[in-house]
């Protein structure tokens, strides 16, 4: 018996055009209660595939591909709703999160995972506004995506993920332990909820979902700034009290700082002379 296959493409994009202009969702600075998250490292068009077998009567195998970009619109990838297939397979495309104008895009909903389970650390993102019609239903139903960003200090969030470039080329990330085939972004389910809305559920394990990750980065940058400031202030105070210095002489290594423009100018002149060569003097340089 020939096993037939059907391919379905689902499109997700958190940063909708209407939301981008309003500035209501910035994946580089997501603030929920007192927590701040930076999901920019997770940006890009990522692809997730899920294969499900039909019943014995139909003999169908459904290969579902999910395209997602949490930081930008899917752009040209959102237009691939009815791709051509030369193998005779049936293919459909749906926008789960209303990525195109006029599809009922709604505000993303953000919630801390500890509000759902106190043992979990991370963030839940819900994007609604899409539509989906199954093969056994006559009418389209509302669709949405729920992504649980779970704290995992050992993962960047890109391990094992297939990223689609602008030219259509696909690249599978193999960060961390290359022997591990466990991807950071995983499919959980796609099924109707209690209100008949089809919900796509994804899990995304990444260190950027940890509550202390962003605060640690901010503390590190603040420490560097305070260290430099303390060095300059203490050095200036020492030069003033020990040598009675004024102006530029107050700064530590003030002589070197004053000479920086001249050092750079001399270096640039040497580079130019090296590139131009010795002219037509037969290899001799003027003295």
Secondary structure by P-SEA (a helix, b strand, c coil): cbbbbbbbbbbbbcccaaaaaaccccccccccccbbbbccccccbbbbbbbbbccccccbbbbbbbbbbcccccccccccccccccccbbbbbbbccccccccccccbbbbbccccccccbbbbbbbcbbbbbcccccbbbbbbbbbbbbbbccccccccbbbbccccbbbbbbcccccccccccccccccccccccbbbbbbbbccccccaaaaaaaaaaaaaaaaaaaaaaaaaaaaaaaccccccccccaaaaaaaaaaaaaaaaaaaaaaaaccccccccccc
